[in-house]
Amino acid sequence: MRQLLLLAVVMLIAGCHGHQQQAGTRSDADELLATYSHKGDFEGALRVIDSLEQAGVFNAIRANRSRGACYLYLDNPKKAEYCFREAYKIKPVTKEDKLNHFSAAQSLSDILKVKYEYEEALRVLLPAIKMVEDGVINSPEEYSTMLFTLGECQYKLGQKAEAAKNLEKGYALKTKLMRADTTGFNALTAMEVCFNMAAACYDAKDNVDTAMIWLKRSEEALDYYKNQPTSYGEQEAIRRGYLQLQKALLLYKKGKNEEAEKSFADYQQSLLYQTETGKLGGAEYLYNSKQWDKAADHYEYVDSFFTHRNMNATLENIQEWMVPRYLSCANAGQTAKTIAVGRDLCQMLDSAIAVAQRDKAAELATIYETQQKEAQIAQQQAELSQQRIIGLFIAVVALFIFFIIYMLIRHRAAARLAEVKAAQERIESELRIARDIQMSMVPSIFPEREGLDMYASMTPAKEVGGDLYGYLMQGDQLYFAVGDVSGKGVPASLFMAQATRLFLTLAKQGMKPAEICTHMNDALSGADNENGMFVTFWLGMLDLQTGHLDFCNAGHNPPVIGGGDSKGEFLKMEANAPIGLWPDLKYVGEEIDTIKGRPLFIYTDGLNEAENPQQEQFGDKRLLDMLRNTHFDSAQQVVDTLKAEVEKHRNGAEPNDDLTMMCLRCVTQ
């Protein structure tokens, strides 16, 4: 239920960039975009942004920040996150650049918080907050909201002293802004951030008194909003319902049962309670207060909730609604309903697993439609199936443990702890197996051919990762590639496996690098790519006799080529989009007459963006200086030297991304 308000905060933040503009500075471009936004035509707004960028009216920072806001309203958080990241990673120069960079940082940090990626949210937030505190940006509304986001992330990470300081600072500023604002905007944002903190304290199960303080502050902000001339009654009433429900939950947890019942009775009179969503919220309170009969009655709204929204069963909503429904019926002694709900629960679990399997099967069919040999298809499907089974097995194990905890909660507390520990060990074991499988998919043996020196290495940031590299010898032609899949963990590793096998299959057909990238993009950006995953990719084809190099870059970091007067420089390349984002793109390839005797170094951003404990990056300049001043003894020596330098730079900090490097030199006469 509280995820609805979290999403509302993100949407408010994305839409409030206009508060940063000075009065009277709106351009014709701003007015044009505002026209599309007011009509709700965000697809049209995206087309306008593309045209403005092509005409030079918008630069890359402003264009990507604006695209990210549109994708949020189009309910595509993956593409929104990608656009905000693109805007955030560009160094701002002008005052307008700094405003858009700041706005992108704010929206990106809120998306990361909603995804529970609190540490990364802090890495984005701290530099943006410093821009305000140093006077670079004058934006008190956004500054106050960012202090709340900072405090909530610190609270979730256990940094409670720092969290309290930033939260109180943010609350004082937000209250001051609220009192001076007659639009009600700051009152609503104050209500929502205070509500989120009350929910965070409630979820932490360790500080009901603090949660009550934040809930009271949320109520005060909503009261202030209600008294504004621009307030909207239905909006106020819906939010009032959320507050009444949260208050009932907190009062019951504090042991004030009579007051909790009164607050819940007020909630039952609210506009929110008249909806299916409100009934399910009421079920949460009734379940926690052990009013089993009433809870069972309220959970019956689950069926119509699924039907009216045409929702498929997932492991998440089974855990949130169906399991408490089953336990409510069982504890109420409603035997017939318990059996019926148990049967529905099992069917929904089967359906959730079947949907996941069907979706993965459809992805495989799309990816491998270009392959010709059934034996190759079967082999590759088996390898990918191992990864899919691991992910499904982890989910099933987690769900099974959830049921065990609920069924044995009163009688087998000690056994429950043992089960949880055993489950954690099984998960760790499965992830170790997944890592071994993934590492076996990248080559560890390199071509032993006179005149060719080649070496590569991949180090995942987590148990499994999304980086990839590979090569294929076809006579005198050497295909080689390095890629970086969006995200980390098991989903990225599955996408990495798909991209790797597709690259090898297409390379065996003798295609040029640009053709391979085009075919890979067509396969990976289809309708089945619902999560919006993508891979940056650098692909080369080297003639070992002549040294001629054909290559195609798909949104990847520029390689470094040695030799020349500078002893090494970044390769200037055509700008192509990453693979998997947009279908029907035709990729442009390039060529170099010969690279004989010139080392070529290819890498992923886990190298140049590696951070030390002070969050300082390794950087492009340090990378180029290292390669220029490292004597080339062998390809492996270059890779090992860079790997050691990265570890030295990190100085004990955890890796923030996968690290992959490839180096080769052709000296065939």
C-alpha positions in Angstrom: 0.0 0.0 0.0 2.8 2.4 0.9 4.4 1.9 -2.5 1.6 4.0 -4.0 2.7 7.1 -2.1 6.4 6.4 -2.8 5.6 6.4 -6.5 3.6 9.6 -6.1 6.6 11.4 -4.6 8.8 10.4 -7.6 6.2 11.7 -10.0 5.9 15.0 -8.1 9.7 15.4 -8.1 9.9 14.7 -11.9 7.2 17.2 -12.6 8.5 20.1 -10.5 11.6 21.1 -12.5 9.7 24.3 -13.4 10.2 25.4 -9.7 13.9 25.8 -10.5 13.4 28.3 -13.3 13.4 32.0 -12.6 10.2 33.9 -13.3 10.0 35.0 -16.9 12.7 32.7 -18.3 10.5 30.1 -19.9 11.5 29.7 -23.6 9.4 28.8 -26.6 10.8 25.3 -26.2 9.6 25.1 -22.6 6.1 26.3 -23.6 5.9 23.8 -26.4 6.8 20.9 -24.1 4.4 22.2 -21.4 1.6 22.1 -24.0 2.2 18.4 -24.7 2.6 17.6 -21.0 -0.7 19.3 -20.0 -2.5 17.2 -22.7 -0.9 14.1 -21.3 0.7 13.4 -24.7 4.1 12.3 -23.4 4.9 10.2 -26.6 4.5 13.5 -28.5 6.7 15.3 -26.0 9.4 12.7 -26.6 9.3 13.4 -30.3 9.5 17.1 -29.6 12.6 16.6 -27.4 14.3 14.6 -30.1 13.7 17.4 -32.6 14.9 20.1 -30.2 18.1 18.1 -29.6 18.7 17.6 -33.3 18.2 21.3 -33.9 20.7 22.1 -31.1 18.1 23.8 -28.9 18.5 21.1 -26.2 21.9 19.7 -25.3 22.3 16.1 -24.1 21.9 16.9 -20.4 18.6 18.8 -20.9 17.3 16.3 -23.5 17.9 13.2 -21.4 16.6 14.9 -18.2 13.4 15.8 -20.1 13.1 12.3 -21.6 13.4 10.7 -18.2 10.5 12.7 -16.9 8.3 11.7 -19.9 9.2 8.0 -19.4 8.2 8.2 -15.7 4.7 9.4 -16.7 4.6 6.6 -19.4 5.2 4.1 -16.5 8.6 3.0 -18.0 10.9 3.4 -15.0 13.7 1.4 -16.7 14.1 3.8 -19.6 13.5 6.8 -17.2 16.4 5.6 -15.1 18.6 5.1 -18.2 17.9 8.7 -19.4 18.5 10.2 -15.9 21.8 8.4 -15.7 22.8 9.7 -19.1 22.0 13.2 -18.0 23.7 12.8 -14.7 27.0 11.4 -16.0 27.7 14.5 -18.2 29.7 17.2 -16.5 27.7 20.4 -16.4 29.2 23.7 -17.7 26.5 26.4 -18.0 24.0 27.4 -15.3 21.2 25.7 -17.2 23.3 22.5 -17.4 23.8 22.6 -13.7 20.0 23.0 -13.1 19.2 20.0 -15.4 22.1 17.9 -13.9 20.7 18.6 -10.4 17.2 17.7 -11.5 18.4 14.5 -13.0 20.2 13.6 -9.8 17.1 14.3 -7.7 14.8 12.1 -9.9 17.4 9.3 -10.2 18.0 9.2 -6.4 14.2 8.8 -5.9 14.0 6.0 -8.4 16.9 4.2 -6.7 15.2 4.7 -3.3 12.0 3.1 -4.5 14.1 0.2 -5.8 15.7 -0.2 -2.3 19.1 0.6 -3.8 20.0 3.0 -0.9 23.8 3.0 -1.2 23.7 4.0 -4.8 21.0 6.6 -4.1 23.4 8.2 -1.5 26.2 8.3 -4.1 23.9 10.3 -6.4 22.4 12.5 -3.7 25.5 13.7 -1.8 27.1 15.7 -4.8 23.7 17.2 -5.7 23.1 18.3 -2.1 26.6 19.8 -2.0 25.7 21.9 -5.1 22.9 23.6 -3.1 25.0 24.0 0.1 27.9 25.6 -2.0 25.5 28.0 -3.5 25.8 26.6 -7.1 22.0 25.8 -7.1 19.3 27.9 -5.4 16.4 25.5 -5.1 15.1 25.3 -1.5 12.0 23.2 -2.4 14.1 20.4 -4.0 16.8 20.7 -1.4 14.3 20.1 1.4 13.0 17.0 -0.3 16.5 15.7 -1.1 17.3 16.0 2.6 14.4 13.7 3.4 15.5 11.2 0.8 19.0 11.3 2.2 17.8 10.8 5.7 15.5 7.9 4.8 18.3 6.1 2.9 20.6 6.6 5.9 17.9 5.3 8.2 17.5 2.2 6.1 21.2 1.6 6.1 21.4 1.9 9.9 23.0 5.3 10.0 20.4 6.6 12.4 22.3 9.5 14.0 23.1 11.1 10.6 19.6 10.3 9.4 18.0 12.1 12.3 20.1 15.2 11.7 19.3 15.4 8.0 15.6 14.6 8.5 15.1 17.3 11.1 17.0 19.8 8.9 14.7 18.9 5.9 11.6 19.1 8.1 12.4 22.5 9.4 13.0 23.8 5.8 10.0 22.1 4.4 7.8 23.5 7.2 9.1 27.0 6.4 8.4 26.6 2.7 4.9 25.2 3.4 3.9 28.2 5.5 5.0 30.6 2.7 3.3 28.7 -0.1 -0.3 29.1 -1.0 -0.3 26.5 -3.9 -0.4 23.5 -1.5 2.5 21.9 -3.4 5.0 22.0 -0.4 2.2 20.9 2.0 1.6 17.7 -0.1 5.2 16.9 -0.4 5.7 17.5 3.3 2.8 15.2 4.1 4.2 12.4 1.8 7.8 12.5 3.0 6.7 12.5 6.6 4.4 9.6 5.9 7.2 7.7 4.3 9.4 8.2 7.4 6.5 6.9 9.6 6.2 3.8 7.4 10.0 3.3 7.4 10.1 3.4 11.2 7.1 1.0 11.4 8.7 -1.4 9.0 12.0 -1.3 11.0 9.9 -2.7 13.9 12.1 -0.9 16.4 10.8 2.6 17.0 7.0 3.1 17.2 7.4 6.4 19.1 9.5 7.9 16.3 7.0 6.6 13.8 4.1 8.3 15.7 6.0 11.6 15.6 6.4 11.5 11.8 2.8 10.5 11.4 1.6 13.5 13.5 3.8 15.8 11.3 2.2 14.2 8.2 -1.3 14.9 9.6 -0.3 18.6 10.3 0.9 19.1 6.8 -2.3 17.6 5.3 -4.4 19.8 7.6 -2.5 22.8 6.3 -3.1 21.7 2.7 -6.8 21.3 3.4 -7.1 24.9 4.4 -5.4 26.2 1.2 -7.7 27.8 -1.4 -6.2 25.6 -4.2 -6.7 22.3 -2.3 -8.5 19.4 -4.0 -11.0 17.7 -1.7 -10.7 14.2 -3.1 -6.9 14.3 -3.1 -7.0 15.3 0.6 -9.6 12.7 1.5 -7.6 9.8 -0.1 -4.4 10.8 1.7 -6.3 11.2 5.0 -7.4 7.6 4.6 -3.8 6.4 4.3 -2.9 8.4 7.5 -5.8 6.9 9.5 -4.8 3.3 8.5 -1.2 3.9 9.4 -2.2 5.4 12.7 -4.3 2.4 13.5 -1.4 0.0 12.8 1.0 2.1 15.0 -1.5 2.4 17.9 -2.1 -1.4 17.9 1.6 -2.1 17.8 2.1 0.3 20.7 -0.5 -1.7 22.7 -3.2 1.0 22.6 -5.9 -1.3 21.3 -9.0 0.9 22.0 -7.4 3.9 20.3 -6.3 1.7 17.4 -9.9 0.5 16.9 -11.2 4.1 17.0 -8.7 5.1 14.3 -9.6 2.1 12.2 -13.3 3.0 12.6 -12.4 6.5 11.2 -10.6 4.9 8.4 -13.7 2.8 7.5 -15.6 6.1 7.0 -12.9 7.4 4.6 -13.2 7.8 0.8 -10.2 5.4 0.5 -11.9 2.6 2.4 -14.8 2.6 -0.2 -12.4 1.3 -2.8 -11.0 -2.3 -3.3 -7.5 -0.9 -2.5 -8.9 0.5 0.7 -10.6 -2.8 1.7 -7.3 -4.6 1.2 -5.5 -2.0 3.4 -8.1 -2.6 6.1 -7.4 -6.3 5.8 -3.7 -5.6 6.8 -4.8 -4.0 10.1 -7.4 -6.7 10.9 -4.8 -9.4 10.2 -2.2 -7.7 12.4 -4.8 -7.2 15.2 -5.8 -10.9 14.9 -9.5 -10.2 14.0 -9.5 -13.3 11.8 -13.1 -13.3 10.8 -13.1 -9.7 9.6 -9.7 -10.0 8.0 -10.9 -13.1 6.1 -14.0 -11.1 4.8 -11.8 -8.2 3.7 -9.3 -10.4 1.9 -12.1 -11.6 -0.3 -11.7 -8.3 -2.2 -8.5 -9.8 -3.6 -10.5 -11.7 -6.3 -12.2 -8.6 -7.7 -9.0 -6.6 -7.3 -7.2 -9.1 -9.7 -10.2 -9.3 -12.0 -10.8 -5.5 -12.5 -7.1 -4.8 -13.1 -6.5 -7.9 -15.3 -3.6 -8.8 -13.1 -1.5 -12.0 -13.3 -0.5 -13.7 -10.1 3.1 -13.0 -9.0 5.1 -14.3 -6.1 5.0 -10.8 -4.6 1.2 -10.4 -4.5 0.8 -14.1 -3.4 3.0 -13.2 -0.4 1.2 -9.9 0.3 -2.4 -11.0 0.0 -3.0 -14.7 -0.5 -0.9 -16.1 2.4 -2.5 -13.7 5.0 -5.9 -14.6 3.5 -5.2 -18.3 4.0 -4.0 -17.8 7.6 -7.0 -15.6 8.4 -9.4 -18.2 7.3 -7.5 -20.9 9.1 -7.3 -19.0 12.4 -11.0 -18.1 12.1 -11.9 -21.7 11.9 -13.5 -21.3 8.4 -12.6 -24.8 7.2 -14.3 -24.7 3.9 -12.9 -21.3 3.0 -9.5 -22.4 4.2 -9.5 -25.3 1.8 -10.8 -23.2 -1.1 -8.3 -20.4 -0.5 -5.5 -23.0 -0.1 -6.5 -24.5 -3.5 -6.5 -21.1 -5.1 -3.2 -20.3 -3.6 -1.6 -23.4 -5.0 -3.1 -22.7 -8.4 -1.9 -19.1 -8.3 1.6 -20.3 -7.4 1.6 -22.7 -10.3 0.3 -20.0 -12.6 3.0 -17.5 -11.4 5.8 -20.0 -12.1 4.2 -21.0 -15.4 4.0 -17.4 -16.6 7.7 -16.9 -15.7 8.6 -20.0 -17.6 6.5 -19.0 -20.6 8.0 -15.5 -20.7 11.5 -16.9 -20.7 10.6 -19.5 -23.4 9.3 -16.7 -25.6 12.5 -14.7 -25.1 14.6 -17.7 -26.2 12.4 -18.2 -29.3 13.0 -14.6 -30.3 16.7 -14.6 -29.6 17.5 -17.8 -31.5 15.2 -17.4 -34.5 18.3 -16.6 -36.7 20.0 -19.9 -35.9 19.8 -22.8 -38.4 21.0 -25.9 -36.6 18.6 -27.6 -34.1 21.5 -29.1 -32.2 23.0 -25.7 -31.6 19.7 -24.4 -30.4 19.1 -27.2 -28.0 22.6 -26.9 -26.6 22.3 -23.1 -26.0 18.8 -23.4 -24.6 20.1 -26.0 -22.1 22.8 -23.6 -20.9 20.4 -20.7 -20.5 17.8 -23.0 -18.8 20.3 -23.7 -16.1 20.5 -20.0 -15.3 16.7 -19.7 -15.5 16.1 -22.7 -13.2 18.5 -21.3 -10.6 16.5 -18.0 -10.5 13.2 -19.9 -10.2 14.6 -22.3 -7.7 15.7 -19.4 -5.5 12.3 -17.8 -5.7 10.5 -21.1 -4.9 12.9 -21.8 -2.0 12.2 -18.3 -0.6 8.5 -18.7 -0.9 8.6 -22.1 0.7 10.5 -20.7 3.7 7.9 -17.9 3.9 5.2 -20.6 4.3 7.2 -22.5 6.9 7.7 -19.4 9.0 4.0 -18.6 9.0 2.9 -22.1 9.8 5.4 -22.7 12.6 5.5 -19.2 14.0 3.9 -20.2 17.4 5.2 -23.6 18.0 8.6 -23.9 16.3 10.5 -20.6 16.7 13.9 -22.3 17.1 13.2 -24.6 14.1 12.2 -21.6 12.1 15.6 -19.9 12.6 17.3 -23.1 11.6 15.2 -23.2 8.4 16.1 -19.6 7.6 19.8 -20.3 8.0 19.6 -23.4 5.9 17.8 -21.5 3.2 20.5 -18.8 3.1 23.2 -21.4 2.8 21.3 -23.0 -0.1 20.9 -19.6 -1.9 24.6 -18.9 -1.4 25.4 -22.3 -2.8 23.1 -21.7 -5.9 24.7 -18.3 -6.5 28.2 -19.9 -6.4 27.0 -22.5 -8.9 25.6 -19.6 -11.1 28.9 -17.8 -11.0 30.8 -21.0 -12.0 28.4 -21.5 -14.9 28.7 -17.9 -16.1 32.5 -17.9 -15.9 32.6 -21.1 -17.9 30.7 -19.2 -20.7 33.6 -16.7 -21.3 36.9 -18.1 -22.8 39.9 -18.7 -20.5 42.1 -20.0 -23.3 43.1 -17.6 -26.0 44.4 -18.2 -29.6 47.9 -19.5 -29.8 48.9 -18.1 -33.2 52.2 -16.7 -34.3 52.0 -12.9 -34.5 48.9 -12.6 -32.3 49.0 -11.8 -28.6 45.6 -11.7 -26.9 44.3 -11.8 -23.3 41.1 -10.9 -21.5 39.6 -11.0 -18.0 36.2 -10.5 -16.3 35.6 -9.8 -12.6 31.9 -9.6 -11.6 31.0 -7.1 -8.8 28.4 -9.5 -7.4 28.2 -13.3 -7.4 27.1 -13.1 -11.0 27.4 -10.1 -13.4 26.4 -8.6 -16.7 29.7 -8.0 -18.4 30.8 -10.3 -21.3 33.6 -10.9 -23.7 34.3 -13.5 -26.4 36.1 -14.3 -29.6 35.9 -16.6 -32.6 38.6 -17.6 -35.1 37.4 -18.1 -38.7 40.5 -18.8 -40.8 42.5 -15.6 -40.8 39.6 -13.6 -39.4 39.5 -13.0 -35.7 36.1 -11.8 -34.3 36.3 -10.4 -30.8 33.8 -8.4 -28.6 33.3 -6.8 -25.1 29.9 -5.9 -23.7 28.3 -4.5 -20.6 24.6 -5.4 -19.8 22.5 -2.9 -17.8 22.0 -3.8 -14.2 23.8 -6.5 -12.1 23.0 -9.9 -10.6 21.1 -12.9 -12.1 18.9 -10.9 -14.6 22.0 -9.3 -16.1 23.8 -12.6 -16.3 20.9 -14.2 -18.2 20.8 -11.3 -20.7 24.7 -11.6 -20.9 24.4 -15.3 -21.8 21.8 -14.5 -24.5 24.0 -11.7 -26.0 27.1 -13.9 -26.0 25.5 -16.9 -27.7 23.9 -14.7 -30.3 27.2 -13.0 -31.1 29.0 -16.3 -31.6 26.2 -17.6 -33.8 26.1 -14.6 -36.1 29.9 -14.4 -36.3 30.0 -18.0 -37.5 27.9 -16.9 -40.5 30.7 -14.5 -41.6 28.8 -11.3 -41.1 30.4 -7.8 -40.7 30.4 -6.3 -37.2 27.7 -3.7 -38.1 25.5 -6.5 -39.5 26.0 -8.6 -36.3 25.0 -5.6 -34.1 21.9 -4.9 -36.2 20.7 -8.5 -36.0 21.4 -8.7 -32.3 19.4 -5.5 -31.7 16.5 -6.8 -33.7 16.5 -10.0 -31.5 17.0 -8.4 -28.1 14.8 -5.3 -28.4 11.5 -7.2 -29.2 8.3 -7.1 -27.3 9.5 -9.8 -24.9 12.2 -7.4 -23.5 9.6 -6.0 -21.0 12.3 -5.0 -18.4 14.0 -2.7 -21.0 17.4 -4.3 -20.6 20.2 -3.4 -23.0 23.9 -4.0 -23.6 26.6 -1.7 -24.7 28.8 -3.6 -27.2 32.1 -3.2 -29.0 32.7 -5.7 -31.8 35.8 -6.0 -34.0 36.8 -8.3 -36.9 40.6 -8.4 -37.5 42.4 -9.8 -40.6 45.4 -11.4 -39.1 47.3 -11.3 -42.4 46.9 -7.6 -43.2 46.0 -6.1 -39.8 42.8 -4.6 -41.3 40.2 -3.9 -38.6 36.4 -3.7 -39.2 34.5 -2.7 -36.0 31.2 -1.4 -34.7 30.5 0.4 -31.5 27.1 0.1 -29.9 27.1 2.7 -27.1 30.3 1.3 -25.5 33.3 3.1 -24.0 35.9 4.0 -26.6 38.8 1.6 -26.7 42.4 2.8 -26.4 44.7 2.2 -29.4 48.5 2.4 -28.9 51.2 3.8 -31.1 51.4 7.1 -32.9 52.9 10.3 -31.6 50.8 10.3 -28.4 51.7 6.7 -27.6 48.0 6.0 -27.2 44.6 7.6 -27.7 40.9 6.9 -27.4 39.5 5.6 -30.6 37.2 8.1 -32.3 34.0 6.3 -33.3 30.5 6.6 -34.8 27.8 7.0 -32.1 25.4 4.0 -32.2 22.8 3.3 -29.6 23.2 0.4 -27.1 21.7 -3.0 -28.2 18.2 -3.8 -27.0 16.7 -0.4 -26.4 15.0 0.4 -29.7 14.1 -2.0 -32.6 14.7 -1.5 -36.3 18.0 0.4 -35.9 20.7 0.0 -38.6 24.1 0.1 -37.0 27.0 1.9 -38.7 30.4 0.1 -38.9 33.9 1.6 -39.3 37.3 0.4 -40.3 41.1 1.0 -39.9 43.5 0.0 -42.7 45.9 -1.7 -40.3 46.6 -1.9 -36.6 49.8 -4.0 -37.0 52.1 -3.4 -34.0 49.5 -1.2 -32.3 48.0 -2.6 -29.1 44.2 -2.4 -28.8 42.7 -2.2 -25.3 39.0 -2.6 -24.8 37.2 -2.4 -21.4 33.9 -1.8 -19.6 33.0 1.2 -17.3 33.9 -0.9 -14.3 37.4 0.3 -15.0 37.2 4.1 -15.5 34.3 4.5 -13.1 35.8 2.4 -10.3 35.5 4.4 -7.0 37.6 4.7 -3.9 36.1 5.2 -0.4 35.8 8.9 -1.1 33.8 8.1 -4.3 36.5 9.4 -6.6 36.5 7.6 -9.9 39.6 6.0 -11.6 38.9 8.3 -14.6 39.7 8.4 -18.3 42.8 10.5 -17.8 44.4 8.1 -15.3 43.5 5.2 -17.7 45.2 6.9 -20.7 48.3 7.9 -18.6 48.7 4.3 -17.4 48.5 2.8 -20.9 50.9 5.4 -22.4 53.5 4.8 -19.6 53.2 1.0 -19.4 55.7 -0.8 -21.6 54.0 -3.5 -23.6 55.5 -6.9 -22.7 52.4 -8.9 -23.3 48.6 -8.5 -23.5 48.3 -10.3 -20.2 50.8 -8.1 -18.6 48.8 -5.0 -19.6 45.5 -6.4 -18.3 47.1 -7.5 -15.0 48.8 -4.1 -14.5 45.5 -2.3 -15.0 43.7 -4.7 -12.6 46.3 -4.1 -9.9 46.0 -0.3 -10.4 42.2 -0.5 -10.0 42.5 -2.5 -6.8 45.0 0.1 -5.5 42.7 2.9 -6.4 39.7 1.3 -4.6 41.7 1.1 -1.4 39.4 -1.5 0.1 36.1 -0.1 -1.3 33.6 -2.6 -2.6 33.5 -2.7 -6.4 30.6 -0.7 -7.8 30.4 -2.4 -11.2 31.7 -5.5 -13.1 35.2 -5.1 -14.5 36.1 -6.6 -17.9 39.3 -5.9 -20.0 40.7 -7.2 -23.3 44.0 -6.4 -24.9 45.4 -7.7 -28.2 48.3 -6.9 -30.6 48.8 -8.2 -34.1 52.4 -8.3 -35.4 52.0 -10.9 -38.3 54.3 -10.0 -41.2 
